[in-house]
Amino acid sequence: MTNRAAKFLEQWVSQHMTPLSYDEDDTEAKGSARMCLADAERKGISQTELKDTAGGALEAFMAREIRKAVDEEARRLAEKGP
């Protein structure tokens, strides 16, 4: 894992991860992984470098990030109340 790839992945997720519901069949995660990889390659970050940074499986990483984002939004709305 490189610092450059870690920074890129963190920024990419914060800019692009706005799921509205859980991704039961990982369709959104797969699409996000493809878009992220294409953006990374344009920045000179290799597929291997990005996958290593994501823990080995970019789609699984994106699926976790989607679940985390949905959970955080649900908590925010619950705290806000009716």
PyMOL Python script that loads the backbone (N, CA, C, O; Angstrom):
from pymol import cmd

cmd.read_pdbstr("""\
ATOM      1  N   MET A   1       0.860  -1.183   0.000  1.00  0.00           N
ATOM      2  CA  MET A   1       0.000   0.000   0.000  1.00  0.00           C
ATOM      3  C   MET A   1       0.891   1.226   0.000  1.00  0.00           C
ATOM      4  O   MET A   1       1.853   1.319   0.763  1.00  0.00           O
ATOM      5  N   THR A   2       0.554   2.163  -0.869  1.00  0.00           N
ATOM      6  CA  THR A   2       1.296   3.411  -0.888  1.00  0.00           C
ATOM      7  C   THR A   2       0.434   4.518  -0.294  1.00  0.00           C
ATOM      8  O   THR A   2      -0.795   4.461  -0.324  1.00  0.00           O
ATOM      9  N   ASN A   3       1.100   5.506   0.236  1.00  0.00           N
ATOM     10  CA  ASN A   3       0.403   6.650   0.798  1.00  0.00           C
ATOM     11  C   ASN A   3      -0.421   7.356  -0.276  1.00  0.00           C
ATOM     12  O   ASN A   3      -1.529   7.827  -0.018  1.00  0.00           O
ATOM     13  N   ARG A   4       0.131   7.422  -1.467  1.00  0.00           N
ATOM     14  CA  ARG A   4      -0.563   8.075  -2.584  1.00  0.00           C
ATOM     15  C   ARG A   4      -1.870   7.352  -2.904  1.00  0.00           C
ATOM     16  O   ARG A   4      -2.903   7.991  -3.097  1.00  0.00           O
ATOM     17  N   ALA A   5      -1.826   6.031  -2.959  1.00  0.00           N
ATOM     18  CA  ALA A   5      -3.028   5.245  -3.253  1.00  0.00           C
ATOM     19  C   ALA A   5      -4.032   5.353  -2.109  1.00  0.00           C
ATOM     20  O   ALA A   5      -5.235   5.455  -2.350  1.00  0.00           O
ATOM     21  N   ALA A   6      -3.552   5.331  -0.876  1.00  0.00           N
ATOM     22  CA  ALA A   6      -4.449   5.447   0.286  1.00  0.00           C
ATOM     23  C   ALA A   6      -5.156   6.800   0.286  1.00  0.00           C
ATOM     24  O   ALA A   6      -6.358   6.878   0.541  1.00  0.00           O
ATOM     25  N   LYS A   7      -4.415   7.852   0.003  1.00  0.00           N
ATOM     26  CA  LYS A   7      -5.001   9.195  -0.041  1.00  0.00           C
ATOM     27  C   LYS A   7      -6.026   9.287  -1.181  1.00  0.00           C
ATOM     28  O   LYS A   7      -7.112   9.840  -1.006  1.00  0.00           O
ATOM     29  N   PHE A   8      -5.669   8.745  -2.335  1.00  0.00           N
ATOM     30  CA  PHE A   8      -6.591   8.756  -3.466  1.00  0.00           C
ATOM     31  C   PHE A   8      -7.885   8.030  -3.118  1.00  0.00           C
ATOM     32  O   PHE A   8      -8.975   8.550  -3.358  1.00  0.00           O
ATOM     33  N   LEU A   9      -7.767   6.824  -2.552  1.00  0.00           N
ATOM     34  CA  LEU A   9      -8.949   6.023  -2.236  1.00  0.00           C
ATOM     35  C   LEU A   9      -9.830   6.732  -1.203  1.00  0.00           C
ATOM     36  O   LEU A   9     -11.053   6.751  -1.340  1.00  0.00           O
ATOM     37  N   GLU A  10      -9.225   7.302  -0.194  1.00  0.00           N
ATOM     38  CA  GLU A  10      -9.991   8.037   0.820  1.00  0.00           C
ATOM     39  C   GLU A  10     -10.739   9.214   0.189  1.00  0.00           C
ATOM     40  O   GLU A  10     -11.921   9.419   0.464  1.00  0.00           O
ATOM     41  N   GLN A  11     -10.057   9.975  -0.645  1.00  0.00           N
ATOM     42  CA  GLN A  11     -10.696  11.120  -1.305  1.00  0.00           C
ATOM     43  C   GLN A  11     -11.781  10.666  -2.270  1.00  0.00           C
ATOM     44  O   GLN A  11     -12.847  11.276  -2.340  1.00  0.00           O
ATOM     45  N   TRP A  12     -11.516   9.604  -3.007  1.00  0.00           N
ATOM     46  CA  TRP A  12     -12.493   9.127  -3.984  1.00  0.00           C
ATOM     47  C   TRP A  12     -13.782   8.714  -3.281  1.00  0.00           C
ATOM     48  O   TRP A  12     -14.876   9.079  -3.711  1.00  0.00           O
ATOM     49  N   VAL A  13     -13.647   7.961  -2.209  1.00  0.00           N
ATOM     50  CA  VAL A  13     -14.826   7.511  -1.458  1.00  0.00           C
ATOM     51  C   VAL A  13     -15.595   8.710  -0.910  1.00  0.00           C
ATOM     52  O   VAL A  13     -16.821   8.749  -1.004  1.00  0.00           O
ATOM     53  N   SER A  14     -14.893   9.686  -0.341  1.00  0.00           N
ATOM     54  CA  SER A  14     -15.590  10.835   0.246  1.00  0.00           C
ATOM     55  C   SER A  14     -16.308  11.672  -0.816  1.00  0.00           C
ATOM     56  O   SER A  14     -17.322  12.302  -0.518  1.00  0.00           O
ATOM     57  N   GLN A  15     -15.803  11.685  -2.032  1.00  0.00           N
ATOM     58  CA  GLN A  15     -16.412  12.470  -3.101  1.00  0.00           C
ATOM     59  C   GLN A  15     -17.521  11.736  -3.850  1.00  0.00           C
ATOM     60  O   GLN A  15     -18.412  12.374  -4.410  1.00  0.00           O
ATOM     61  N   HIS A  16     -17.479  10.400  -3.870  1.00  0.00           N
ATOM     62  CA  HIS A  16     -18.393   9.640  -4.720  1.00  0.00           C
ATOM     63  C   HIS A  16     -19.375   8.742  -3.985  1.00  0.00           C
ATOM     64  O   HIS A  16     -20.311   8.232  -4.601  1.00  0.00           O
ATOM     65  N   MET A  17     -19.192   8.536  -2.706  1.00  0.00           N
ATOM     66  CA  MET A  17     -20.005   7.561  -1.984  1.00  0.00           C
ATOM     67  C   MET A  17     -21.222   8.245  -1.375  1.00  0.00           C
ATOM     68  O   MET A  17     -21.148   8.817  -0.288  1.00  0.00           O
ATOM     69  N   THR A  18     -22.338   8.179  -2.087  1.00  0.00           N
ATOM     70  CA  THR A  18     -23.591   8.754  -1.596  1.00  0.00           C
ATOM     71  C   THR A  18     -24.737   7.771  -1.824  1.00  0.00           C
ATOM     72  O   THR A  18     -25.718   8.110  -2.487  1.00  0.00           O
ATOM     73  N   PRO A  19     -24.624   6.569  -1.289  1.00  0.00           N
ATOM     74  CA  PRO A  19     -25.671   5.573  -1.505  1.00  0.00           C
ATOM     75  C   PRO A  19     -26.947   5.933  -0.756  1.00  0.00           C
ATOM     76  O   PRO A  19     -26.908   6.535   0.317  1.00  0.00           O
ATOM     77  N   LEU A  20     -28.058   5.560  -1.333  1.00  0.00           N
ATOM     78  CA  LEU A  20     -29.350   5.826  -0.720  1.00  0.00           C
ATOM     79  C   LEU A  20     -29.916   4.606  -0.029  1.00  0.00           C
ATOM     80  O   LEU A  20     -30.812   4.723   0.806  1.00  0.00           O
ATOM     81  N   SER A  21     -29.398   3.425  -0.370  1.00  0.00           N
ATOM     82  CA  SER A  21     -29.894   2.197   0.246  1.00  0.00           C
ATOM     83  C   SER A  21     -28.804   1.139   0.179  1.00  0.00           C
ATOM     84  O   SER A  21     -27.809   1.292  -0.528  1.00  0.00           O
ATOM     85  N   TYR A  22     -29.012   0.060   0.930  1.00  0.00           N
ATOM     86  CA  TYR A  22     -28.057  -1.032   0.914  1.00  0.00           C
ATOM     87  C   TYR A  22     -27.981  -1.632  -0.487  1.00  0.00           C
ATOM     88  O   TYR A  22     -28.970  -1.669  -1.220  1.00  0.00           O
ATOM     89  N   ASP A  23     -26.817  -2.087  -0.832  1.00  0.00           N
ATOM     90  CA  ASP A  23     -26.507  -2.637  -2.150  1.00  0.00           C
ATOM     91  C   ASP A  23     -26.537  -4.159  -2.051  1.00  0.00           C
ATOM     92  O   ASP A  23     -25.491  -4.807  -1.995  1.00  0.00           O
ATOM     93  N   GLU A  24     -27.739  -4.721  -2.028  1.00  0.00           N
ATOM     94  CA  GLU A  24     -27.916  -6.149  -1.759  1.00  0.00           C
ATOM     95  C   GLU A  24     -27.165  -7.058  -2.725  1.00  0.00           C
ATOM     96  O   GLU A  24     -26.630  -8.083  -2.302  1.00  0.00           O
ATOM     97  N   ASP A  25     -27.109  -6.717  -3.993  1.00  0.00           N
ATOM     98  CA  ASP A  25     -26.444  -7.592  -4.957  1.00  0.00           C
ATOM     99  C   ASP A  25     -25.080  -7.047  -5.397  1.00  0.00           C
ATOM    100  O   ASP A  25     -24.491  -7.543  -6.357  1.00  0.00           O
ATOM    101  N   ASP A  26     -24.594  -6.047  -4.706  1.00  0.00           N
ATOM    102  CA  ASP A  26     -23.281  -5.432  -4.959  1.00  0.00           C
ATOM    103  C   ASP A  26     -23.159  -4.764  -6.322  1.00  0.00           C
ATOM    104  O   ASP A  26     -22.048  -4.525  -6.794  1.00  0.00           O
ATOM    105  N   THR A  27     -24.276  -4.462  -6.954  1.00  0.00           N
ATOM    106  CA  THR A  27     -24.231  -3.770  -8.242  1.00  0.00           C
ATOM    107  C   THR A  27     -23.547  -2.415  -8.111  1.00  0.00           C
ATOM    108  O   THR A  27     -22.683  -2.068  -8.916  1.00  0.00           O
ATOM    109  N   GLU A  28     -23.933  -1.660  -7.104  1.00  0.00           N
ATOM    110  CA  GLU A  28     -23.330  -0.340  -6.893  1.00  0.00           C
ATOM    111  C   GLU A  28     -21.851  -0.469  -6.547  1.00  0.00           C
ATOM    112  O   GLU A  28     -21.034   0.322  -7.017  1.00  0.00           O
ATOM    113  N   ALA A  29     -21.508  -1.449  -5.739  1.00  0.00           N
ATOM    114  CA  ALA A  29     -20.108  -1.662  -5.357  1.00  0.00           C
ATOM    115  C   ALA A  29     -19.260  -1.998  -6.586  1.00  0.00           C
ATOM    116  O   ALA A  29     -18.143  -1.501  -6.727  1.00  0.00           O
ATOM    117  N   LYS A  30     -19.789  -2.836  -7.466  1.00  0.00           N
ATOM    118  CA  LYS A  30     -19.056  -3.203  -8.679  1.00  0.00           C
ATOM    119  C   LYS A  30     -18.858  -1.991  -9.579  1.00  0.00           C
ATOM    120  O   LYS A  30     -17.771  -1.784 -10.118  1.00  0.00           O
ATOM    121  N   GLY A  31     -19.906  -1.192  -9.740  1.00  0.00           N
ATOM    122  CA  GLY A  31     -19.797   0.011 -10.559  1.00  0.00           C
ATOM    123  C   GLY A  31     -18.835   1.015  -9.952  1.00  0.00           C
ATOM    124  O   GLY A  31     -18.036   1.627 -10.662  1.00  0.00           O
ATOM    125  N   SER A  32     -18.910   1.183  -8.642  1.00  0.00           N
ATOM    126  CA  SER A  32     -18.004   2.108  -7.954  1.00  0.00           C
ATOM    127  C   SER A  32     -16.558   1.649  -8.098  1.00  0.00           C
ATOM    128  O   SER A  32     -15.662   2.464  -8.321  1.00  0.00           O
ATOM    129  N   ALA A  33     -16.333   0.348  -7.969  1.00  0.00           N
ATOM    130  CA  ALA A  33     -14.979  -0.188  -8.114  1.00  0.00           C
ATOM    131  C   ALA A  33     -14.435   0.092  -9.512  1.00  0.00           C
ATOM    132  O   ALA A  33     -13.278   0.485  -9.659  1.00  0.00           O
ATOM    133  N   ARG A  34     -15.262  -0.108 -10.537  1.00  0.00           N
ATOM    134  CA  ARG A  34     -14.828   0.161 -11.924  1.00  0.00           C
ATOM    135  C   ARG A  34     -14.496   1.634 -12.114  1.00  0.00           C
ATOM    136  O   ARG A  34     -13.464   1.969 -12.695  1.00  0.00           O
ATOM    137  N   MET A  35     -15.369   2.517 -11.627  1.00  0.00           N
ATOM    138  CA  MET A  35     -15.128   3.963 -11.779  1.00  0.00           C
ATOM    139  C   MET A  35     -13.881   4.404 -11.010  1.00  0.00           C
ATOM    140  O   MET A  35     -13.077   5.189 -11.511  1.00  0.00           O
ATOM    141  N   CYS A  36     -13.735   3.894  -9.802  1.00  0.00           N
ATOM    142  CA  CYS A  36     -12.584   4.243  -8.984  1.00  0.00           C
ATOM    143  C   CYS A  36     -11.292   3.789  -9.649  1.00  0.00           C
ATOM    144  O   CYS A  36     -10.316   4.538  -9.701  1.00  0.00           O
ATOM    145  N   LEU A  37     -11.289   2.570 -10.151  1.00  0.00           N
ATOM    146  CA  LEU A  37     -10.098   2.043 -10.817  1.00  0.00           C
ATOM    147  C   LEU A  37      -9.746   2.879 -12.045  1.00  0.00           C
ATOM    148  O   LEU A  37      -8.574   3.183 -12.267  1.00  0.00           O
ATOM    149  N   ALA A  38     -10.727   3.247 -12.832  1.00  0.00           N
ATOM    150  CA  ALA A  38     -10.472   4.073 -14.020  1.00  0.00           C
ATOM    151  C   ALA A  38      -9.896   5.431 -13.609  1.00  0.00           C
ATOM    152  O   ALA A  38      -8.951   5.919 -14.228  1.00  0.00           O
ATOM    153  N   ASP A  39     -10.463   6.036 -12.571  1.00  0.00           N
ATOM    154  CA  ASP A  39      -9.955   7.326 -12.090  1.00  0.00           C
ATOM    155  C   ASP A  39      -8.533   7.183 -11.551  1.00  0.00           C
ATOM    156  O   ASP A  39      -7.685   8.042 -11.793  1.00  0.00           O
ATOM    157  N   ALA A  40      -8.276   6.106 -10.828  1.00  0.00           N
ATOM    158  CA  ALA A  40      -6.935   5.873 -10.279  1.00  0.00           C
ATOM    159  C   ALA A  40      -5.911   5.706 -11.396  1.00  0.00           C
ATOM    160  O   ALA A  40      -4.817   6.268 -11.332  1.00  0.00           O
ATOM    161  N   GLU A  41      -6.264   4.940 -12.409  1.00  0.00           N
ATOM    162  CA  GLU A  41      -5.329   4.715 -13.513  1.00  0.00           C
ATOM    163  C   GLU A  41      -5.021   6.019 -14.250  1.00  0.00           C
ATOM    164  O   GLU A  41      -3.900   6.218 -14.718  1.00  0.00           O
ATOM    165  N   ARG A  42      -6.015   6.908 -14.355  1.00  0.00           N
ATOM    166  CA  ARG A  42      -5.768   8.216 -14.970  1.00  0.00           C
ATOM    167  C   ARG A  42      -4.798   9.051 -14.136  1.00  0.00           C
ATOM    168  O   ARG A  42      -4.112   9.930 -14.660  1.00  0.00           O
ATOM    169  N   LYS A  43      -4.748   8.772 -12.843  1.00  0.00           N
ATOM    170  CA  LYS A  43      -3.835   9.494 -11.937  1.00  0.00           C
ATOM    171  C   LYS A  43      -2.502   8.768 -11.788  1.00  0.00           C
ATOM    172  O   LYS A  43      -1.640   9.199 -11.022  1.00  0.00           O
ATOM    173  N   GLY A  44      -2.333   7.662 -12.523  1.00  0.00           N
ATOM    174  CA  GLY A  44      -1.078   6.929 -12.484  1.00  0.00           C
ATOM    175  C   GLY A  44      -0.974   5.923 -11.350  1.00  0.00           C
ATOM    176  O   GLY A  44       0.125   5.483 -11.012  1.00  0.00           O
ATOM    177  N   ILE A  45      -2.105   5.551 -10.756  1.00  0.00           N
ATOM    178  CA  ILE A  45      -2.130   4.554  -9.689  1.00  0.00           C
ATOM    179  C   ILE A  45      -2.561   3.228 -10.311  1.00  0.00           C
ATOM    180  O   ILE A  45      -3.626   3.136 -10.921  1.00  0.00           O
ATOM    181  N   SER A  46      -1.736   2.217 -10.155  1.00  0.00           N
ATOM    182  CA  SER A  46      -2.006   0.931 -10.809  1.00  0.00           C
ATOM    183  C   SER A  46      -3.145   0.182 -10.126  1.00  0.00           C
ATOM    184  O   SER A  46      -3.498   0.455  -8.978  1.00  0.00           O
ATOM    185  N   GLN A  47      -3.701  -0.757 -10.858  1.00  0.00           N
ATOM    186  CA  GLN A  47      -4.758  -1.612 -10.325  1.00  0.00           C
ATOM    187  C   GLN A  47      -4.246  -2.384  -9.107  1.00  0.00           C
ATOM    188  O   GLN A  47      -4.951  -2.506  -8.105  1.00  0.00           O
ATOM    189  N   THR A  48      -3.032  -2.897  -9.194  1.00  0.00           N
ATOM    190  CA  THR A  48      -2.450  -3.647  -8.085  1.00  0.00           C
ATOM    191  C   THR A  48      -2.283  -2.768  -6.854  1.00  0.00           C
ATOM    192  O   THR A  48      -2.616  -3.175  -5.741  1.00  0.00           O
ATOM    193  N   GLU A  49      -1.772  -1.576  -7.058  1.00  0.00           N
ATOM    194  CA  GLU A  49      -1.569  -0.625  -5.956  1.00  0.00           C
ATOM    195  C   GLU A  49      -2.901  -0.284  -5.284  1.00  0.00           C
ATOM    196  O   GLU A  49      -2.991  -0.234  -4.057  1.00  0.00           O
ATOM    197  N   LEU A  50      -3.920  -0.053  -6.091  1.00  0.00           N
ATOM    198  CA  LEU A  50      -5.233   0.311  -5.558  1.00  0.00           C
ATOM    199  C   LEU A  50      -5.860  -0.865  -4.809  1.00  0.00           C
ATOM    200  O   LEU A  50      -6.390  -0.694  -3.711  1.00  0.00           O
ATOM    201  N   LYS A  51      -5.799  -2.046  -5.399  1.00  0.00           N
ATOM    202  CA  LYS A  51      -6.381  -3.224  -4.743  1.00  0.00           C
ATOM    203  C   LYS A  51      -5.649  -3.557  -3.445  1.00  0.00           C
ATOM    204  O   LYS A  51      -6.282  -3.934  -2.459  1.00  0.00           O
ATOM    205  N   ASP A  52      -4.331  -3.422  -3.435  1.00  0.00           N
ATOM    206  CA  ASP A  52      -3.577  -3.646  -2.199  1.00  0.00           C
ATOM    207  C   ASP A  52      -4.024  -2.670  -1.114  1.00  0.00           C
ATOM    208  O   ASP A  52      -4.174  -3.050   0.048  1.00  0.00           O
ATOM    209  N   THR A  53      -4.233  -1.432  -1.489  1.00  0.00           N
ATOM    210  CA  THR A  53      -4.675  -0.405  -0.546  1.00  0.00           C
ATOM    211  C   THR A  53      -6.071  -0.714  -0.019  1.00  0.00           C
ATOM    212  O   THR A  53      -6.381  -0.430   1.138  1.00  0.00           O
ATOM    213  N   ALA A  54      -6.911  -1.295  -0.871  1.00  0.00           N
ATOM    214  CA  ALA A  54      -8.290  -1.614  -0.486  1.00  0.00           C
ATOM    215  C   ALA A  54      -8.375  -2.937   0.282  1.00  0.00           C
ATOM    216  O   ALA A  54      -9.471  -3.367   0.640  1.00  0.00           O
ATOM    217  N   GLY A  55      -7.265  -3.570   0.534  1.00  0.00           N
ATOM    218  CA  GLY A  55      -7.279  -4.821   1.270  1.00  0.00           C
ATOM    219  C   GLY A  55      -7.371  -6.048   0.391  1.00  0.00           C
ATOM    220  O   GLY A  55      -7.657  -7.143   0.877  1.00  0.00           O
ATOM    221  N   GLY A  56      -7.131  -5.878  -0.900  1.00  0.00           N
ATOM    222  CA  GLY A  56      -7.084  -7.021  -1.807  1.00  0.00           C
ATOM    223  C   GLY A  56      -8.254  -7.135  -2.766  1.00  0.00           C
ATOM    224  O   GLY A  56      -8.100  -7.675  -3.861  1.00  0.00           O
ATOM    225  N   ALA A  57      -9.403  -6.644  -2.383  1.00  0.00           N
ATOM    226  CA  ALA A  57     -10.584  -6.758  -3.249  1.00  0.00           C
ATOM    227  C   ALA A  57     -11.318  -5.419  -3.262  1.00  0.00           C
ATOM    228  O   ALA A  57     -11.978  -5.049  -2.291  1.00  0.00           O
ATOM    229  N   LEU A  58     -11.193  -4.711  -4.360  1.00  0.00           N
ATOM    230  CA  LEU A  58     -11.776  -3.372  -4.453  1.00  0.00           C
ATOM    231  C   LEU A  58     -13.299  -3.408  -4.362  1.00  0.00           C
ATOM    232  O   LEU A  58     -13.889  -2.532  -3.729  1.00  0.00           O
ATOM    233  N   GLU A  59     -13.949  -4.389  -4.972  1.00  0.00           N
ATOM    234  CA  GLU A  59     -15.413  -4.479  -4.896  1.00  0.00           C
ATOM    235  C   GLU A  59     -15.879  -4.706  -3.461  1.00  0.00           C
ATOM    236  O   GLU A  59     -16.858  -4.098  -3.026  1.00  0.00           O
ATOM    237  N   ALA A  60     -15.197  -5.563  -2.732  1.00  0.00           N
ATOM    238  CA  ALA A  60     -15.556  -5.811  -1.329  1.00  0.00           C
ATOM    239  C   ALA A  60     -15.337  -4.559  -0.493  1.00  0.00           C
ATOM    240  O   ALA A  60     -16.132  -4.258   0.398  1.00  0.00           O
ATOM    241  N   PHE A  61     -14.269  -3.830  -0.775  1.00  0.00           N
ATOM    242  CA  PHE A  61     -14.004  -2.571  -0.078  1.00  0.00           C
ATOM    243  C   PHE A  61     -15.142  -1.585  -0.327  1.00  0.00           C
ATOM    244  O   PHE A  61     -15.636  -0.950   0.605  1.00  0.00           O
ATOM    245  N   MET A  62     -15.557  -1.461  -1.591  1.00  0.00           N
ATOM    246  CA  MET A  62     -16.642  -0.538  -1.929  1.00  0.00           C
ATOM    247  C   MET A  62     -17.946  -0.965  -1.266  1.00  0.00           C
ATOM    248  O   MET A  62     -18.703  -0.119  -0.792  1.00  0.00           O
ATOM    249  N   ALA A  63     -18.215  -2.266  -1.227  1.00  0.00           N
ATOM    250  CA  ALA A  63     -19.435  -2.760  -0.570  1.00  0.00           C
ATOM    251  C   ALA A  63     -19.437  -2.374   0.910  1.00  0.00           C
ATOM    252  O   ALA A  63     -20.467  -1.964   1.445  1.00  0.00           O
ATOM    253  N   ARG A  64     -18.278  -2.506   1.573  1.00  0.00           N
ATOM    254  CA  ARG A  64     -18.183  -2.101   2.984  1.00  0.00           C
ATOM    255  C   ARG A  64     -18.405  -0.605   3.140  1.00  0.00           C
ATOM    256  O   ARG A  64     -19.089  -0.168   4.065  1.00  0.00           O
ATOM    257  N   GLU A  65     -17.832   0.176   2.244  1.00  0.00           N
ATOM    258  CA  GLU A  65     -17.982   1.629   2.312  1.00  0.00           C
ATOM    259  C   GLU A  65     -19.437   2.051   2.088  1.00  0.00           C
ATOM    260  O   GLU A  65     -19.922   2.985   2.726  1.00  0.00           O
ATOM    261  N   ILE A  66     -20.123   1.365   1.187  1.00  0.00           N
ATOM    262  CA  ILE A  66     -21.544   1.654   0.943  1.00  0.00           C
ATOM    263  C   ILE A  66     -22.350   1.354   2.200  1.00  0.00           C
ATOM    264  O   ILE A  66     -23.168   2.171   2.623  1.00  0.00           O
ATOM    265  N   ARG A  67     -22.125   0.193   2.795  1.00  0.00           N
ATOM    266  CA  ARG A  67     -22.849  -0.152   4.034  1.00  0.00           C
ATOM    267  C   ARG A  67     -22.563   0.862   5.133  1.00  0.00           C
ATOM    268  O   ARG A  67     -23.464   1.274   5.864  1.00  0.00           O
ATOM    269  N   LYS A  68     -21.304   1.258   5.240  1.00  0.00           N
ATOM    270  CA  LYS A  68     -20.917   2.232   6.264  1.00  0.00           C
ATOM    271  C   LYS A  68     -21.616   3.574   6.021  1.00  0.00           C
ATOM    272  O   LYS A  68     -22.111   4.191   6.964  1.00  0.00           O
ATOM    273  N   ALA A  69     -21.660   4.028   4.771  1.00  0.00           N
ATOM    274  CA  ALA A  69     -22.299   5.304   4.448  1.00  0.00           C
ATOM    275  C   ALA A  69     -23.796   5.267   4.724  1.00  0.00           C
ATOM    276  O   ALA A  69     -24.355   6.233   5.244  1.00  0.00           O
ATOM    277  N   VAL A  70     -24.446   4.166   4.380  1.00  0.00           N
ATOM    278  CA  VAL A  70     -25.886   4.033   4.629  1.00  0.00           C
ATOM    279  C   VAL A  70     -26.150   4.007   6.133  1.00  0.00           C
ATOM    280  O   VAL A  70     -27.079   4.659   6.609  1.00  0.00           O
ATOM    281  N   ASP A  71     -25.343   3.264   6.878  1.00  0.00           N
ATOM    282  CA  ASP A  71     -25.504   3.201   8.332  1.00  0.00           C
ATOM    283  C   ASP A  71     -25.315   4.577   8.972  1.00  0.00           C
ATOM    284  O   ASP A  71     -26.070   4.962   9.864  1.00  0.00           O
ATOM    285  N   GLU A  72     -24.306   5.309   8.512  1.00  0.00           N
ATOM    286  CA  GLU A  72     -24.059   6.652   9.056  1.00  0.00           C
ATOM    287  C   GLU A  72     -25.228   7.588   8.768  1.00  0.00           C
ATOM    288  O   GLU A  72     -25.623   8.375   9.628  1.00  0.00           O
ATOM    289  N   GLU A  73     -25.776   7.506   7.572  1.00  0.00           N
ATOM    290  CA  GLU A  73     -26.921   8.355   7.221  1.00  0.00           C
ATOM    291  C   GLU A  73     -28.145   7.976   8.045  1.00  0.00           C
ATOM    292  O   GLU A  73     -28.890   8.853   8.482  1.00  0.00           O
ATOM    293  N   ALA A  74     -28.361   6.693   8.261  1.00  0.00           N
ATOM    294  CA  ALA A  74     -29.494   6.241   9.080  1.00  0.00           C
ATOM    295  C   ALA A  74     -29.345   6.754  10.513  1.00  0.00           C
ATOM    296  O   ALA A  74     -30.322   7.203  11.114  1.00  0.00           O
ATOM    297  N   ARG A  75     -28.131   6.691  11.062  1.00  0.00           N
ATOM    298  CA  ARG A  75     -27.891   7.220  12.410  1.00  0.00           C
ATOM    299  C   ARG A  75     -28.145   8.716  12.467  1.00  0.00           C
ATOM    300  O   ARG A  75     -28.762   9.218  13.407  1.00  0.00           O
ATOM    301  N   ARG A  76     -27.663   9.424  11.452  1.00  0.00           N
ATOM    302  CA  ARG A  76     -27.848  10.879  11.406  1.00  0.00           C
ATOM    303  C   ARG A  76     -29.328  11.225  11.397  1.00  0.00           C
ATOM    304  O   ARG A  76     -29.769  12.116  12.122  1.00  0.00           O
ATOM    305  N   LEU A  77     -30.090  10.518  10.575  1.00  0.00           N
ATOM    306  CA  LEU A  77     -31.525  10.794  10.495  1.00  0.00           C
ATOM    307  C   LEU A  77     -32.240  10.415  11.767  1.00  0.00           C
ATOM    308  O   LEU A  77     -33.177  11.107  12.167  1.00  0.00           O
ATOM    309  N   ALA A  78     -31.835   9.338  12.420  1.00  0.00           N
ATOM    310  CA  ALA A  78     -32.458   8.924  13.662  1.00  0.00           C
ATOM    311  C   ALA A  78     -32.190   9.944  14.762  1.00  0.00           C
ATOM    312  O   ALA A  78     -33.071  10.221  15.576  1.00  0.00           O
ATOM    313  N   GLU A  79     -30.996  10.500  14.794  1.00  0.00           N
ATOM    314  CA  GLU A  79     -30.665  11.514  15.792  1.00  0.00           C
ATOM    315  C   GLU A  79     -31.412  12.814  15.537  1.00  0.00           C
ATOM    316  O   GLU A  79     -31.770  13.534  16.469  1.00  0.00           O
ATOM    317  N   LYS A  80     -31.637  13.096  14.294  1.00  0.00           N
ATOM    318  CA  LYS A  80     -32.356  14.316  13.921  1.00  0.00           C
ATOM    319  C   LYS A  80     -33.805  14.244  14.378  1.00  0.00           C
ATOM    320  O   LYS A  80     -34.390  15.251  14.775  1.00  0.00           O
ATOM    321  N   GLY A  81     -34.376  13.061  14.320  1.00  0.00           N
ATOM    322  CA  GLY A  81     -35.762  12.868  14.756  1.00  0.00           C
ATOM    323  C   GLY A  81     -36.768  13.347  13.734  1.00  0.00           C
ATOM    324  O   GLY A  81     -36.411  13.838  12.663  1.00  0.00           O
ATOM    325  N   PRO A  82     -38.066  13.193  14.096  1.00  0.00           N
ATOM    326  CA  PRO A  82     -39.129  13.565  13.154  1.00  0.00           C
ATOM    327  C   PRO A  82     -39.262  15.058  12.937  1.00  0.00           C
ATOM    328  O   PRO A  82     -40.118  15.497  12.169  1.00  0.00           O
TER     329      PRO A  82
END
""", "prot")
cmd.dss("prot")
cmd.show_as("cartoon", "prot")
cmd.util.cbc("prot")
cmd.orient("prot")
